[in-house]
Amino acid sequence: MTDHFKGLLITTLGVLLVVPDSLFVRLIDADPLITAFWRGIIAGGFILVGLLLFQGLSGFKGILRSGKPGLVYTFLIGSTAPAFVLAVTNTSVANVVFIFATIPIFASIFSLVFLKEPIRRNMVVTIFFVLIGLGVIAYGSGYSEVASWEGDLWALYVSVAFAGALTAVRQVKEISMIPAIPIAYIGSAVLIGLFYLPLYLPLQEFKQDWHLFLGHGAFIAGATCLLTLGPRFLSSPEVSLLILLESVLAPILVWWFLGEYPGEWAIAGGALVILTLIVSNLMLSFSGERQ
């Protein structure tokens, strides 16, 4: 098996594991912050156990040398966990994943601002059309029964925060930041528990939907690890195109299981975003620019 095929296999499996994420949030009948609490505890716990089994405590030494970029990465990744749940709870799944598809756009902007990397000409055109697509999605939220601007804004925050985290981690490329992920997830859950939830509430809700909470956490843990390992063997355009699979499959999955129709505006705006990013990544791939 070649490294390229290995990368394709691992990354594709990681994307497929993250596709049901939104469906789990919909199926769990609990307060959004309780869902976020258990999502962080269980996913972070699974990853932490895996790290301790395969690397021991030595795996955490690297992040102690990551400095400010490492702190920024950990904080932003931790903040995306509850923000994702709030996004899915307050707007349609289609809106959420279509907005998530804009992460490369924000990453390009942050790279320009903080790393002084110029934005390619085709990326400027891409940003223009993606912004139009986001405008269409936002406009449609005012006419949809399952979408709202509040949830759209949470989804937009997740995109911005994740792009910021990716930009921060690029400043410490020589250090594996995987050990920071369970710290971020569990830390976020602990803060939610301390400041927002009485201890007995998460326990009560867990008894009711324990199988969904465990499944949700396990899927996220597996997806996180695979999407960290797989892209090491692929080019940036290939990774971006594979990750776009979630934007297509997640709304279909929720539509199929729960009958959640995203609405014409969301489909039109999302189609524009996805098509623009596909064309942009194909142009990047054919031009031979591999990052």
N, C-alpha and C positions, 0 to 999 in steps of 0.2 A: 504493500500500500504506500503510495507516494505521500509526501507531506501535504501537497495541495489537496489531494482527495481526502486525507485525514482532516484537514481544516474545513473542507466543505461539509463533511459528515458531522463533525462535532458542532460546528456553528449552526447547521440546519436543525440538528436535534435540540440545541439550545433555544432556537427561535420557536420550535414547536412546543417546547415546555413552557414558554412564557405566554403563548397564545391564550390558554385558559385563565390567565390571571384575572382578567376583567369578569369572566363568568363566575369565578369563585366569589368575588366581591358581591356580585348580584345574588348568588345563591345563599350566602350567609345572612341569616336574619338577625342582625345585631347592629348596634350603634357603630357608625363609621370609625370612631376612635378605638372602640374595642376590637374591631376587625384589624385596624392598623397595629394595635398593641400585639395581638397574637401573630400577625403576619411577621412583625419584626422579631419577636421572641423565637418563633419556631424556625423561620428561615435562617436567622442569625445563628441559632443554636445548632442546626444541622451543619452549616458551613464551619462553625467553630469546632465541632466534634471531628469533622473531616480533616481540618488543618492540624489539630492536635494528634490525630492518629498517624498522619503521613509526614508531618514536619516537626511536631512537638512545639515547645515554647520558642525554639530557635527561629521558627517562621515569623515571629512577631518582632524580631530584632530590627529588621529592615525599616519598618514603619517608624521606629523611634528616630531614625536618621532622615526622615522625609521632611521635617521642618514645617514651615508655613504651608507649602503646597499640600502636604499630607493632611494637615488639619483642615484646610479648605475642602479637600476631597472628601474626608470623612464626614464633615458637617453637612455638605451638600447631598451626599448619598443618603445620609440618615434622614434628611428632611424630605427627600422624595418619597419615602415609604408612606407616611401618613397623607402626604399631598396626593399621591396616586389614588388612595382609597377615597379621599374626599372628591377627587375629580370624577371617578367612576360613579360615585353615589349621587352626584349632583348634575350630571349631564349624560348624554348617550355615549355608549362605548365607541361608536364610530367616530364621534367628535374627538374623544380622548386619543385614540390611536392615530387618527389623521394628524392631530396636532403634535403627537410624539414624533411623527415622521420628520418634523422640522428640526430635530436635534442637530443634524449636520450643519444646518444654516447658522444656528446660534454658535456652534463650535467654531465656524469660520470667522464669525464676527469677533468672538473672544480671542481667537488666535491673532487677529489683526491688532486688537487693542492691547493685549497683554504680552504677546510673544513677538509682535512686530512682523508677523507673516502677512504678506500681501494677499488679498483676495483675488483669485483668478477671474478673468473676464467672464467666462461662462457661469461662474458662481454668482456674479452680480445679476445676470439675467435670471438665473435660478431663483435667487432671493426675491426678485420682482414678481415672478409668477406664483411663488409659494405664498407671498403676502396677499396676493389677490385671492388665492384659494382659502387662506385663513379668514379673509374678509367675508367670503361667501359662507363659510361654516358659521362664523359669528352671526351673520345676518339671519341665517336659517334657524339659529337657536331661539330667536324671538317668535318663531312660528311652529315650534315643535313641542309636543307634549312630554318628550323624554329628554330634552336638552335644555340647558340654561347657561347664561353667561357666567354664573358663579363657577360651575363645574369646568367650563372652558378656560377660565382664568387659572384654576388650579392645575389643569393639564398644561397650560402654557408655562406655569411656574416649574413644573416637573421638567419640561423640555429645556428651559433656561438653566435650571439647576444642574441637570445631568450634563449639559454641554459645558457648563462651568467646571464640573468635576473632571470631565475628560481633558479639558484644557489644563487644569491644575496638575493632573497626574502626568502630563507630558513633560513637565519640568523635572520630574524625578523618574525618568524612563528606566534607570538602572535598578530601581527598587520595585519589587512586587508589592502591589497595594491590595492584593486579595485579603490579607489578614485584617485590613482596615474595614472590610465589608461587614463581618459579624459585629465589630465594635460599633459601626454606624447603625446597623439594624437594631441590635439589642439596646444600645444607648438611646436611640429614638423611642423605643418601646418603654424603657424605664422612665424617661421624661414624661411620656404620656400618662403612665401609671401614677407617677408622683403628683402631677399637677392637674390632671383632668379626670381621673377615674378612681372611685373608691375601690379597694382591692377586691371586694367580694363580687363586683359587677363582671369583670372579665372571667372570673371563675364560673359564675352562673351561666354566662353565655357559652363558655367553652363546653360545659356539660351537654348543652343542647345540640351544638353543631360541631362536636369534637373532630369528627371524621373530615368535615370540610376544612376546618382550621388546619389540621395536620396535612391534608392533601395540598392545600394552598401553600403552606410553608415549604413543603417538600418540593413542589414544582418550582417555586421561586429559587430555592437553594440550588437545585440542579441546573436551572437555566442560567443563574448567575455564574456558576463555575464553568459551565460549557462555553458561555459567551465570553468568558475571560480567556479561556485556553484556545478555542478555535481560531479567532482572528489572528493569532500569532503566525499562522501558516497561509494567510490570504492577503490579497491587496485590499486597500481601503474601499475601492468601488465594489468589489465582490462582497465584502462584509455589509456595506450599505444596502446593496440590492437584496441580500438574504434577509436582513433585518426588516426590510419593507414587507416581507411576507406576513409579519404580525399585523400590520395595518390593513391587510386584505383579509386575513383569516379570522382575526378576533371578532370583528363585527358580524361576519357570517356565522360564527359559532354561537354568539349570543342571540342572533336573529333566529337561528335554527332551534335552539333550546328554549328560549324565552319569548320568541315572537317580537323582539324589540326592533321595529322598523326605524331606521335612523332618519328618514325623511329625504326628500329630493335635494334640498339645499346642501345637506351634509354629504350626500353621495356625490353631488356635482363638485363641491369644493374639495372633498377628499380625493376625488379622481384627478382633479387638476394638480393637487399637491403630489400625489403618487406618480402621475405621468411625468411631471416636471423633474422629479428626483430620479426617476428611471432614465430619462433622456440625458440628464446631467451626468449621472454615473456611467452610462454607456459611452458618452463622449470622452469622459475622463479615462475610461478603460482603453478605448481605441487610440487615444492620444499617447498612451504609453506612460502616463503619469501614475506612478505607484507610490503610495505613501505608507 
